[in-house]
């Protein structure tokens, strides 16, 4: 039992593989929308526009920036000049030298030059007046009251003063060979002249345009797939018609050659039929090639291999299911309203107008005051808040930044005028496109009317051509009609059938064109 099931399943798979895929118009549409490369491109553009819109929203929020740096300097910053350093480092030597020059020995007190030297240190900022007074009193003690003991302590006093001066010099060192900085800054826009709002509106419009572009491209893909589908169906029916016509002329050729063999017909009649057979064979070859190319194009639109074995549902129908269309009887105002709602091209042009208006607001914002709140922290090493310490120390700050443009020589005004001109151009393009679309709807209405009339006429001609061919064949069998009469009847039948196929396909395509013109794809 299982073996029989497996065998049946294998036979079904082979039959499906042999016959290929059968596709309907809806399935072709779905495959085309799913596999079309341009549809993928516009979807990616939509994602880009969405992310751009989200990025524009962040302009309303505070932004925090971190910064850090390292700087190596070959020379450090010095707060003291060389003369001041020399005075401080040799302060004891200078004082003792001045005291040695004093007349009358150390006990007679400080000389006038020593007093001038101390005053000079005070003027240079090395010593304060209080420190100079203490040094003078100490010198007086050593030189005056101490006597020999003061002379014995003089070298030690000199070294002590020099050491104190060197410590003062070292205390003024900045140690700025290596500088490290770190900062954090927060900026919160408060009023930017409407620039942030305009930028966000432009981002919203751009996202809407990307969404509309998807609809626009989808309509184009559906229009192309419908035309390709009905083209394949048309060529398939014409192929069947060419085969039937070739069978007719081959049957006539066989009958004529039998008549020639029996002496009833002339060789000229046979040559005429041979020419008709060759023409029918050439016509069939052209239709075969056209059908193969049309099928490849349909496969490409559907995302299939070009040599894929596919069959369309409407190929197998004896007649193309084409019904007479109802003409659009809307007024001009109704057509205009529907075009504005449904045609993505008009929506894109309207969005272009809106974007140009937002660009005018953006240009005007550059001439308005801008206010932002700022705050941050700054750390440095060496720090500047307790001498030049080799430690990380910092401070925080909060402020308000105001920018008010005063003079730009009319730059903003010229930009505003330029954007207004762009808005005018976009509006003119919108109005022109709307008029052309209204004309397109009218043309599609005329095409629908013509297709309906052609279909009615073609269906009537079919009955006449079939009856004419029947009578010609009957007359030829009875011997009352010539070969040329039969050939003419066959040609008329062929033309009538071709016209019927073309009329049916034209009804389908005119319906598609009208839907696309009205934005109803």
Secondary structure, 3 states (H helix, E strand, C coil): CHHHHHHHHHHHHHHHHHHCEEECHHHHHHHHHHHCHHHHHHHHHHHHHHHHHHHHHHHHCCEEEEEEEEEECCCCCECCCHHHHHHHHCHHHHHHHHHHCCCCCHHHCCCHHHHHHHHHHHHHCCCCHHHHHHHHHHHHHHHHHCCHHHHHHHHHHHHHHHHHHHHHHHHCECCCCEEEEEEEEEEEEEECCCHHHHHHHHHHHHHHHHHHHHHHHHHHHHHHHHHHHHHHHHHHHHHHHHHHHHHHHHHHHHHHHHHHHCCCCCHHHHHHHHHHHHHHHHHHHHHHHHHHHHHHHHHHHHCCCCCCCEEEHHHCCCCCCCCCCCCCCCCHHHHHHHHHHHCHHHHHHHHHHHHHHHHHHHHHHCCCCEEEEEEEEEEEECECCCCCECCCEEEEEEEEEEECCCCCCCHHHHHHHHHHHHHHHHHHHHHHHHHHHHHHHHHHHHHHHHHHHHHHHHHHHHHHHHHHHHHHHHHHHHCCCCHHHHHHHHHHHHHHHHHHHHHHHHHHHHHHHHHHHHCCC
